[in-house]
Amino acid sequence: MQFQYVARDADGRKQEGILECPDQRAAARALQEQGCFVLSVQPVRAVRERFEWGHAWYALWPLAPRTLAVFFRMLESCLHAGLTVFDSLRRIEVDLSDARLRSLVGDLAAQVSKGRPLAEGITRHAKYFPAHVRELTRVGEQNGCLEAMVGEIARAYERDDRISRSLRWPTGFLLVSVLPLPVFWRAFNYFQYLAAFWVTPERMPAYSGSPWAAARDMWLRKDGMVCVALTVLILLAVVVARVVIRYPGRIAWRDALSLRLPLWGPLVRGCAQVRFVRTFWAAYHAGQPYAEAFAMGASATANAALDARLQPQVAAVRGGTKVADALRQAGILPRELVGSLAQGEDTGRLEESLQRAGEYLERDQDDTIRAALARSWVLAIFYGLVAGAAASLHFFQQYFGWVFDFTEHLFD
């Protein structure tokens, strides 16, 4: 059973992490044997992740998925070459170009040099590493398959980078086309006032100067504060949305909502499916028992809603339930894929079936990314054209309405 602890070491520094122990007393005793003063030990399921404002500030400028993918891929290469974790981190630190990541890796190396696990150092920097990365690193170290787990983490970040680079431009175009529309609508009123003052100067008794200055004064009095308020609200909404999306902790309602969004939902579900199957296969291929490999895969979904479905099945698989039956109960994989895994499990070829399932899901996700990219561009262009047409029609009606009046009198 897993326990999350808070303790202070011999130097008085606060330490946090997760231990695998039979019960709560055994976890506290293990910490005391390490010379730590125990502050709290709680079962992982009873721990509710708190909102950290420091993590929210980091979510505005997070490390790019490509940067983290390069780091974990370099770590995997060094471990595969036979280097220790400490030597790997020191070598990687020299080659990194990102200042934040270089400082982070240096601190990880300092923690490892004191005999602490890499997972504990990663837990100290929770704002940089989401919960599933910390969990995979921990189980990889405890089960002797750190290289395989690091490789799967790198693969997941590479997949996230491919998705973000694919959808960056259509999403940005859509936001720029739609969000500022209320502000532009109010800004057009300036030209309406200008046309009114230019055609009928008698409307300017309260204003001095040219029609340009009169229109500016009137716009500032009637629409200036409204434009400022709308701009602040739009910017605030963008900031809050970015924090919620990029926040490294687990937010249950956000993860559940992300699975239901029209374009984003299939991508999120596909990423979680690939992470689960690939991590399950990598751990099983590294020699772990299938029950422990199943638990490692369940911890890699990076989605609290799917994780809530899988955790009861982890206990069932450890109790002897077949993997295929547990996956049918969880309902996170397609039925056809679960059927092929059941056949592989019955014939003793579960590892081969998992590998083929992972390859199939990756190809399917590539198709989903291409489809989402095409639909995003269609939606972005459509909404951009609609917004542009609406603004143009409003402008034309406001400032060239006399054309319609003139044409009506032609047929009188």
ROLUMVO-58265 format. One record per residue (C-alpha): residue number from 1; residue in three letters; x, y, z negated. Coordinates in nm, 4 decimals, always signed. Each point is the difference from the previous one (the first is absolute). Example, Ala and Ser with C-alpha at 12.3 -4.5 7.8 and 13.67 -1.06 7.14 Angstrom:
     n   res          x          y          z
     1   ALA    +1.2300    -0.4500    -0.7800
     2   SER    +0.1370    +0.3440    +0.0660
//
This chain:
     n   res          x          y          z
     1   MET    +0.0000    +0.0000    +0.0000
     2   GLN    +0.1231    +0.3510    +0.0816
     3   PHE    +0.0353    +0.2735    -0.2623
     4   GLN    +0.0802    +0.3657    +0.0514
     5   TYR    +0.2213    +0.1393    -0.2719
     6   VAL    +0.1224    +0.3367    -0.1258
     7   ALA    +0.3127    -0.0092    -0.2174
     8   ARG    +0.3117    +0.1933    -0.0938
     9   ASP    +0.3470    -0.1430    +0.0502
    10   ALA    +0.2982    +0.0280    -0.2327
    11   ASP    +0.0802    +0.3477    +0.1362
    12   GLY    -0.3541    +0.1233    -0.0703
    13   ARG    -0.1051    +0.0201    +0.3658
    14   LYS    -0.3559    -0.0927    +0.0887
    15   GLN    -0.0313    -0.3134    +0.2114
    16   GLU    -0.3058    -0.1314    +0.1846
    17   GLY    -0.0482    -0.3200    +0.1939
    18   ILE    -0.1773    -0.3320    +0.0387
    19   LEU    +0.0901    -0.3312    -0.1651
    20   GLU    -0.1132    -0.3527    +0.0789
    21   CYS    -0.0612    -0.1774    -0.3333
    22   PRO    -0.2429    -0.2597    -0.1395
    23   ASP    -0.1662    +0.2442    -0.2411
    24   GLN    +0.0260    +0.3501    -0.1441
    25   ARG    +0.2142    -0.1015    -0.2988
    26   ALA    +0.2520    -0.1727    +0.2261
    27   ALA    +0.0267    +0.3174    +0.2099
    28   ALA    +0.0646    +0.2154    -0.3086
    29   ARG    +0.2536    -0.2515    -0.1304
    30   ALA    +0.1846    -0.0032    +0.3332
    31   LEU    +0.0292    +0.3793    -0.0087
    32   GLN    +0.1275    -0.0037    -0.3573
    33   GLU    +0.2651    -0.2544    +0.0936
    34   GLN    +0.1222    +0.2481    +0.2613
    35   GLY    +0.0488    +0.2591    -0.2758
    36   CYS    -0.3070    +0.2085    +0.0882
    37   PHE    -0.2472    +0.1636    -0.2330
    38   VAL    -0.3453    -0.1007    +0.1269
    39   LEU    -0.2582    +0.2773    +0.0332
    40   SER    -0.2777    -0.1908    +0.1747
    41   VAL    -0.0589    -0.3302    +0.1807
    42   GLN    -0.3228    -0.0467    +0.1938
    43   PRO    -0.1254    -0.2559    +0.2530
    44   VAL    +0.0291    +0.1334    +0.3526
    45   ARG    -0.3711    -0.0398    +0.0689
    46   ALA    -0.0847    +0.2134    -0.3028
    47   VAL    +0.2239    +0.2823    +0.1169
    48   ARG    -0.1660    +0.2799    +0.1915
    49   GLU    +0.2369    +0.2032    +0.2057
    50   ARG    -0.0020    +0.3616    -0.1105
    51   PHE    -0.0017    +0.2922    +0.2370
    52   GLU    +0.3420    +0.1663    +0.0004
    53   TRP    +0.0222    +0.3611    +0.1125
    54   GLY    +0.3640    -0.0514    +0.0941
    55   HIS    -0.1080    -0.2749    +0.2375
    56   ALA    -0.2671    +0.2294    +0.1440
    57   TRP    +0.2605    +0.2710    +0.0682
    58   TYR    +0.2224    -0.2588    +0.1685
    59   ALA    -0.2959    -0.1116    +0.2160
    60   LEU    +0.0137    +0.3384    +0.1768
    61   TRP    +0.3550    -0.0705    +0.1238
    62   PRO    +0.0534    -0.3763    -0.0222
    63   LEU    +0.2902    -0.1922    +0.1413
    64   ALA    -0.0780    -0.1013    +0.3562
    65   PRO    -0.0806    -0.3695    +0.0602
    66   ARG    +0.2850    -0.0156    +0.2513
    67   THR    +0.2480    +0.1201    -0.2646
    68   LEU    -0.1130    -0.2627    -0.2510
    69   ALA    -0.0050    -0.2676    +0.2711
    70   VAL    +0.3637    +0.0758    +0.0834
    71   PHE    +0.0965    -0.0200    -0.3679
    72   PHE    -0.1644    -0.3383    -0.0611
    73   ARG    +0.1273    -0.1372    +0.3310
    74   MET    +0.3557    +0.1010    -0.0965
    75   LEU    -0.0478    -0.1595    -0.3425
    76   GLU    -0.1193    -0.3215    +0.1634
    77   SER    +0.3049    -0.0068    +0.2299
    78   CYS    +0.2403    +0.0528    -0.2904
    79   LEU    -0.1647    -0.2745    -0.2079
    80   HIS    +0.0080    -0.2344    +0.2988
    81   ALA    +0.3724    +0.0691    +0.0351
    82   GLY    +0.0545    -0.1254    -0.3563
    83   LEU    +0.0475    +0.3323    -0.1802
    84   THR    -0.1390    +0.0521    -0.3482
    85   VAL    -0.2846    +0.2443    -0.0578
    86   PHE    +0.2379    +0.2539    -0.1561
    87   ASP    +0.2517    -0.0160    +0.2869
    88   SER    -0.2835    +0.0190    +0.2514
    89   LEU    -0.1432    +0.3143    -0.1563
    90   ARG    +0.3403    +0.1690    -0.0196
    91   ARG    +0.0700    -0.0739    +0.3654
    92   ILE    -0.3449    +0.1194    +0.1073
    93   GLU    +0.0333    +0.3216    -0.2013
    94   VAL    +0.2991    +0.1094    +0.2063
    95   ASP    -0.1792    -0.0498    +0.3323
    96   LEU    -0.3324    +0.1687    -0.0802
    97   SER    -0.0716    +0.3439    +0.1471
    98   ASP    -0.3124    +0.0867    -0.2024
    99   ALA    +0.1052    +0.1881    -0.3151
   100   ARG    -0.2958    -0.1147    -0.2126
   101   LEU    +0.0421    -0.3642    +0.0941
   102   ARG    +0.3775    +0.0183    -0.0525
   103   SER    -0.0510    +0.1348    -0.3522
   104   LEU    -0.2635    -0.2665    -0.0636
   105   VAL    +0.2275    -0.2834    +0.1156
   106   GLY    +0.2815    +0.1363    -0.2155
   107   ASP    -0.2244    -0.0153    -0.3069
   108   LEU    -0.1081    -0.3556    +0.0911
   109   ALA    +0.3640    -0.1028    +0.0244
   110   ALA    +0.0718    +0.1564    -0.3406
   111   GLN    -0.2885    -0.1957    -0.1551
   112   VAL    +0.1120    -0.3273    +0.1596
   113   SER    +0.3585    +0.0567    -0.1198
   114   LYS    -0.1329    -0.0030    -0.3588
   115   GLY    -0.1418    -0.3474    +0.0497
   116   ARG    -0.3587    +0.1024    +0.0613
   117   PRO    -0.2042    -0.1634    +0.2786
   118   LEU    -0.0543    +0.1879    +0.3239
   119   ALA    -0.3756    -0.0183    -0.0551
   120   GLU    +0.0367    +0.1901    -0.3259
   121   GLY    +0.1909    +0.2759    +0.1742
   122   ILE    -0.2645    +0.0182    +0.2718
   123   THR    -0.2716    +0.0213    -0.2670
   124   ARG    +0.1768    +0.3073    -0.1433
   125   HIS    -0.0592    +0.1683    +0.3379
   126   ALA    -0.3628    -0.1003    +0.0446
   127   LYS    -0.0812    +0.3155    +0.1965
   128   TYR    +0.2310    -0.1134    +0.2810
   129   PHE    -0.1026    -0.3666    +0.0017
   130   PRO    -0.3653    -0.1158    -0.0029
   131   ALA    -0.1187    -0.2723    -0.2360
   132   HIS    +0.0281    -0.2819    +0.2547
   133   VAL    +0.3663    +0.0857    +0.0715
   134   ARG    +0.0813    -0.0106    -0.3712
   135   GLU    -0.1869    -0.3289    -0.0403
   136   LEU    +0.1683    -0.1675    +0.2986
   137   THR    +0.3439    +0.1041    -0.1206
   138   ARG    -0.0727    -0.1370    -0.3461
   139   VAL    -0.1285    -0.3378    +0.1175
   140   GLY    +0.2849    -0.0242    +0.2513
   141   GLU    +0.2588    +0.0442    -0.2739
   142   GLN    -0.1727    -0.2358    -0.2406
   143   ASN    -0.0435    -0.2744    +0.2593
   144   GLY    +0.3348    +0.0320    +0.1775
   145   CYS    -0.1388    +0.1179    +0.3351
   146   LEU    +0.0814    +0.3714    -0.0165
   147   GLU    +0.1386    +0.0053    +0.3533
   148   ALA    -0.3232    -0.1375    +0.1464
   149   MET    -0.2164    +0.2421    -0.1988
   150   VAL    +0.2149    +0.2999    +0.0955
   151   GLY    -0.0284    -0.1037    +0.3644
   152   GLU    -0.3785    -0.0087    -0.0240
   153   ILE    -0.0036    +0.3426    -0.1659
   154   ALA    +0.2102    +0.1378    +0.2869
   155   ARG    -0.2284    -0.1636    +0.2525
   156   ALA    -0.3067    +0.1566    -0.1657
   157   TYR    +0.1578    +0.3480    +0.0045
   158   GLU    +0.0910    -0.0426    +0.3670
   159   ARG    -0.3627    -0.0869    +0.0700
   160   ASP    -0.1205    +0.3058    -0.1929
   161   ASP    +0.2423    +0.2179    +0.1941
   162   ARG    -0.1319    -0.1343    +0.3311
   163   ILE    -0.3571    +0.0771    -0.1028
   164   SER    +0.0784    +0.3502    -0.1268
   165   ARG    +0.1984    +0.0908    +0.3127
   166   SER    -0.2785    -0.1330    +0.2242
   167   LEU    -0.2824    +0.1932    -0.1676
   168   ARG    +0.1893    +0.3158    -0.0957
   169   TRP    -0.0719    +0.2078    +0.3102
   170   PRO    -0.3677    -0.0868    +0.0590
   171   THR    -0.0773    +0.0500    -0.3698
   172   GLY    +0.1783    +0.3347    -0.0042
   173   PHE    -0.1762    +0.1095    +0.3196
   174   LEU    -0.3358    -0.0982    -0.1482
   175   LEU    +0.0630    +0.1915    -0.3223
   176   VAL    +0.1201    +0.3104    +0.1824
   177   SER    -0.3038    -0.0123    +0.2295
   178   VAL    -0.2662    -0.0393    -0.2679
   179   LEU    +0.1160    +0.1323    -0.3376
   180   PRO    +0.0832    +0.3645    +0.0914
   181   LEU    -0.3246    +0.0407    +0.2002
   182   PRO    -0.1928    +0.1869    -0.2793
   183   VAL    +0.2906    +0.2427    -0.0393
   184   PHE    +0.0202    +0.0629    +0.3760
   185   TRP    -0.3769    +0.0484    +0.0070
   186   ARG    +0.0260    +0.2785    -0.2552
   187   ALA    +0.3051    +0.1464    +0.1692
   188   PHE    -0.1967    +0.0395    +0.3253
   189   ASN    -0.2294    +0.2460    -0.1774
   190   TYR    +0.2756    +0.2586    +0.0323
   191   PHE    -0.0492    +0.0067    +0.3771
   192   GLN    -0.3757    +0.0211    -0.0501
   193   TYR    +0.0435    +0.3145    -0.2114
   194   LEU    +0.2467    +0.1374    +0.2511
   195   ALA    -0.2433    -0.0473    +0.2895
   196   ALA    -0.2814    +0.1606    -0.1982
   197   PHE    +0.2063    +0.3047    -0.0935
   198   TRP    +0.1418    +0.0314    +0.3505
   199   VAL    -0.3379    -0.0083    +0.1759
   200   THR    -0.1919    +0.2015    -0.2624
   201   PRO    +0.2378    +0.2464    -0.1682
   202   GLU    -0.2928    +0.1498    -0.1919
   203   ARG    +0.0197    -0.3041    -0.2293
   204   MET    +0.3323    +0.1269    -0.1379
   205   PRO    -0.1015    +0.2964    -0.2208
   206   ALA    +0.1347    -0.1634    -0.3131
   207   TYR    +0.3294    -0.0939    +0.1650
   208   SER    +0.2795    +0.2240    +0.1159
   209   GLY    +0.2462    -0.0569    +0.2763
   210   SER    -0.0217    -0.2112    +0.3131
   211   PRO    -0.2447    -0.2910    +0.0548
   212   TRP    +0.2903    -0.2387    -0.0667
   213   ALA    +0.0552    +0.1454    -0.3474
   214   ALA    -0.3743    +0.0137    -0.0702
   215   ALA    -0.0428    -0.3664    +0.1009
   216   ARG    +0.2952    -0.0972    -0.2184
   217   ASP    -0.1374    +0.1839    -0.3026
   218   MET    -0.3430    -0.1508    +0.0428
   219   TRP    +0.1409    -0.3512    +0.0465
   220   LEU    +0.2117    +0.0310    -0.3134
   221   ARG    -0.3019    +0.1193    -0.1968
   222   LYS    -0.2429    -0.2692    +0.1205
   223   ASP    +0.2077    -0.3011    +0.1087
   224   GLY    +0.3535    +0.0405    -0.1365
   225   MET    -0.0560    -0.1579    -0.3407
   226   VAL    -0.2119    -0.2762    +0.1534
   227   CYS    +0.2835    -0.0924    +0.2368
   228   VAL    +0.2495    -0.0012    -0.2865
   229   ALA    -0.2286    -0.2184    -0.2127
   230   LEU    -0.0604    -0.2456    +0.2863
   231   THR    +0.3736    -0.0210    +0.0730
   232   VAL    +0.0796    -0.0700    -0.3659
   233   LEU    -0.2713    -0.2676    -0.0199
   234   ILE    +0.1237    -0.1711    +0.3170
   235   LEU    +0.3617    +0.0009    -0.1182
   236   LEU    -0.1057    -0.1283    -0.3423
   237   ALA    -0.2017    -0.2800    +0.1609
   238   VAL    +0.2996    -0.1001    +0.2143
   239   VAL    +0.2309    -0.0037    -0.3044
   240   VAL    -0.2418    -0.2064    -0.2099
   241   ALA    -0.0551    -0.2461    +0.2852
   242   ARG    +0.3741    -0.0402    +0.0519
   243   VAL    +0.0581    -0.0603    -0.3727
   244   VAL    -0.2766    -0.2598    -0.0162
   245   ILE    +0.1219    -0.1808    +0.3118
   246   ARG    +0.3710    +0.0082    -0.0851
   247   TYR    -0.0247    -0.0520    -0.3767
   248   PRO    +0.2277    -0.3005    -0.0758
   249   GLY    -0.2162    -0.1401    -0.2795
   250   ARG    -0.3040    -0.2198    +0.0432
   251   ILE    -0.3319    +0.1836    +0.0260
   252   ALA    -0.2882    -0.2479    +0.0154
   253   TRP    -0.2595    +0.2247    +0.1664
   254   ARG    +0.2520    +0.1254    +0.2573
   255   ASP    +0.1051    -0.3528    +0.0970
   256   ALA    -0.3628    -0.1182    +0.0183
   257   LEU    -0.0976    +0.3008    +0.2124
   258   SER    +0.2969    -0.0447    +0.2343
   259   LEU    -0.1292    -0.3463    +0.0945
   260   ARG    -0.3348    +0.1469    +0.1141
   261   LEU    +0.1172    +0.2933    +0.2118
   262   PRO    -0.0787    -0.0461    +0.3726
   263   LEU    +0.3487    +0.0322    +0.1508
   264   TRP    +0.2212    -0.0255    -0.3054
   265   GLY    -0.1694    -0.3018    -0.1600
   266   PRO    +0.1140    -0.2661    +0.2512
   267   LEU    +0.3568    +0.1314    -0.0205
   268   VAL    +0.0055    -0.0145    -0.3817
   269   ARG    -0.1522    -0.3475    -0.0064
   270   GLY    +0.2395    -0.1218    +0.2686
   271   CYS    +0.3035    +0.1335    -0.1901
   272   ALA    -0.1168    -0.1723    -0.3202
   273   GLN    -0.0587    -0.3283    +0.1826
   274   VAL    +0.3434    +0.0060    +0.1612
   275   ARG    +0.1679    +0.0867    -0.3313
   276   PHE    -0.1773    -0.2834    -0.1794
   277   VAL    +0.0696    -0.2706    +0.2585
   278   ARG    +0.3566    +0.1097    +0.0754
   279   THR    +0.0959    +0.0231    -0.3670
   280   PHE    -0.1694    -0.3331    -0.0739
   281   TRP    +0.1974    -0.1612    +0.2820
   282   ALA    +0.3324    +0.1667    -0.0924
   283   ALA    -0.0229    -0.1100    -0.3642
   284   TYR    -0.1078    -0.3531    +0.0950
   285   HIS    +0.2774    -0.0182    +0.2600
   286   ALA    +0.2504    +0.1117    -0.2664
   287   GLY    -0.0852    -0.3094    -0.2082
   288   GLN    -0.2644    +0.1311    -0.2384
   289   PRO    -0.2946    -0.2250    -0.0996
   290   TYR    -0.3049    +0.0810    +0.2075
   291   ALA    -0.1929    +0.1258    -0.3057
   292   GLU    +0.2726    +0.2525    -0.0859
   293   ALA    +0.0368    +0.0935    +0.3667
   294   PHE    -0.3750    +0.0600    +0.0142
   295   ALA    +0.0283    +0.2306    -0.3029
   296   MET    +0.2839    +0.1938    +0.1663
   297   GLY    -0.2092    +0.0466    +0.3119
   298   ALA    -0.2951    +0.1189    -0.2078
   299   SER    +0.2191    +0.2669    -0.1621
   300   ALA    +0.1071    +0.1344    +0.3413
   301   THR    -0.3362    +0.1172    +0.1377
   302   ALA    +0.0469    +0.3611    -0.1238
   303   ASN    -0.3781    +0.0314    -0.0296
   304   ALA    -0.1766    -0.0087    -0.3357
   305   ALA    -0.3315    -0.1186    +0.1494
   306   LEU    +0.1571    -0.3025    +0.1706
   307   ASP    +0.2229    -0.0634    -0.2996
   308   ALA    -0.3103    -0.0288    -0.2198
   309   ARG    -0.1270    -0.2753    +0.2306
   310   LEU    +0.3291    -0.1881    +0.0038
   311   GLN    +0.0985    +0.0051    -0.3673
   312   PRO    -0.2701    -0.2477    -0.1136
   313   GLN    +0.1067    -0.2300    +0.2836
   314   VAL    +0.3620    +0.0142    -0.1175
   315   ALA    -0.1052    -0.1575    -0.3282
   316   ALA    -0.2114    -0.2542    +0.1920
   317   VAL    +0.2914    -0.1022    +0.2248
   318   ARG    +0.2253    -0.0380    -0.3029
   319   GLY    -0.2712    -0.2220    -0.1479
   320   GLY    +0.0050    -0.2331    +0.3013
   321   THR    -0.2451    +0.1545    +0.2469
   322   LYS    +0.0994    -0.0287    +0.3641
   323   VAL    +0.1320    +0.3115    +0.1692
   324   ALA    -0.2645    -0.0138    +0.2742
   325   ASP    -0.2845    -0.0263    -0.2523
   326   ALA    +0.1400    +0.2969    -0.1956
   327   LEU    +0.0258    +0.2075    +0.3172
   328   ARG    -0.3582    -0.0857    +0.0951
   329   GLN    -0.1139    +0.1273    -0.3386
   330   ALA    +0.2080    +0.3182    +0.0315
   331   GLY    -0.1248    +0.0723    +0.3527
   332   ILE    +0.2975    +0.2117    +0.1087
   333   LEU    +0.1026    -0.2066    +0.3059
   334   PRO    -0.2012    -0.0992    +0.3087
   335   ARG    -0.1753    -0.3353    -0.0258
   336   GLU    +0.1860    -0.1441    +0.2981
   337   LEU    +0.3327    +0.0839    -0.1585
   338   VAL    -0.1020    -0.1563    -0.3321
   339   GLY    -0.1010    -0.3128    +0.1903
   340   SER    +0.3442    -0.0281    +0.1606
   341   LEU    +0.1639    +0.0451    -0.3409
   342   ALA    -0.2237    -0.2730    -0.1430
   343   GLN    +0.1080    -0.2344    +0.2785
   344   GLY    +0.3661    +0.0809    -0.0648
   345   GLU    -0.0485    -0.0554    -0.3723
   346   ASP    -0.1655    -0.3394    +0.0565
   347   THR    +0.2741    -0.1155    +0.2374
   348   GLY    +0.2898    +0.1270    -0.2128
   349   ARG    +0.0911    +0.2796    +0.2443
   350   LEU    -0.1143    +0.2992    -0.2006
   351   GLU    +0.3235    +0.1915    +0.0599
   352   GLU    -0.0304    -0.0345    +0.3764
   353   SER    -0.3667    +0.0991    -0.0112
   354   LEU    +0.0824    +0.3087    -0.2068
   355   GLN    +0.2690    +0.1041    +0.2458
   356   ARG    -0.2369    -0.0327    +0.2965
   357   ALA    -0.2718    +0.1851    -0.1928
   358   GLY    +0.2373    +0.2868    -0.0742
   359   GLU    +0.1031    +0.0260    +0.3656
   360   TYR    -0.3651    -0.0030    +0.1092
   361   LEU    -0.0946    +0.2723    -0.2490
   362   GLU    +0.2915    +0.2176    +0.1081
   363   ARG    -0.1033    -0.0274    +0.3674
   364   ASP    -0.3599    +0.0730    -0.0971
   365   GLN    +0.1086    +0.3040    -0.1979
   366   ASP    +0.2012    +0.1308    +0.2953
   367   ASP    -0.3183    -0.0212    +0.2100
   368   THR    -0.1929    +0.1758    -0.2785
   369   ILE    +0.2580    +0.2808    -0.0087
   370   ARG    -0.0233    +0.0505    +0.3769
   371   ALA    -0.3805    +0.0006    -0.0142
   372   ALA    -0.0032    +0.2449    -0.2927
   373   LEU    +0.2462    +0.2256    +0.1832
   374   ALA    -0.2171    +0.0097    +0.3115
   375   ARG    -0.3187    +0.0638    -0.1984
   376   SER    +0.1706    +0.2685    -0.2065
   377   TRP    +0.1075    +0.1880    +0.3107
   378   VAL    -0.3502    -0.0289    +0.1483
   379   LEU    -0.1580    +0.1324    -0.3196
   380   ALA    +0.2595    +0.2753    -0.0386
   381   ILE    -0.0464    +0.1207    +0.3589
   382   PHE    -0.3794    -0.0276    -0.0251
   383   TYR    -0.0223    +0.2011    -0.3226
   384   GLY    +0.2530    +0.2487    +0.1345
   385   LEU    -0.2080    +0.0537    +0.3128
   386   VAL    -0.3225    +0.0273    -0.2019
   387   ALA    +0.1559    +0.2518    -0.2388
   388   GLY    +0.1501    +0.1988    +0.2871
   389   ALA    -0.3281    -0.0022    +0.1937
   390   ALA    -0.1966    +0.1118    -0.3070
   391   ALA    +0.2439    +0.2825    -0.0710
   392   SER    +0.0018    +0.1093    +0.3667
   393   LEU    -0.3793    -0.0049    +0.0189
   394   HIS    -0.0280    +0.2048    -0.3178
   395   PHE    +0.2559    +0.2488    +0.1323
   396   PHE    -0.1721    +0.0278    +0.3387
   397   GLN    -0.3454    +0.0478    -0.1462
   398   GLN    +0.1192    +0.2627    -0.2462
   399   TYR    +0.2040    +0.2142    +0.2383
   400   PHE    -0.1488    -0.0695    +0.3428
   401   GLY    -0.3672    -0.0361    -0.0900
   402   TRP    -0.0806    +0.2976    +0.2224
   403   VAL    +0.0582    -0.2280    +0.3018
   404   PHE    -0.3007    -0.2117    -0.1014
   405   ASP    -0.2105    +0.3102    -0.0591
   406   PHE    +0.0939    +0.1357    +0.3441
   407   THR    -0.0827    -0.3237    +0.1832
   408   GLU    -0.3384    -0.0197    -0.1727
   409   HIS    -0.0992    +0.3418    +0.1389
   410   LEU    +0.0958    -0.1028    +0.3561
   411   PHE    -0.3057    -0.2241    +0.0243
   412   ASP    -0.2491    +0.2341    -0.1643
//
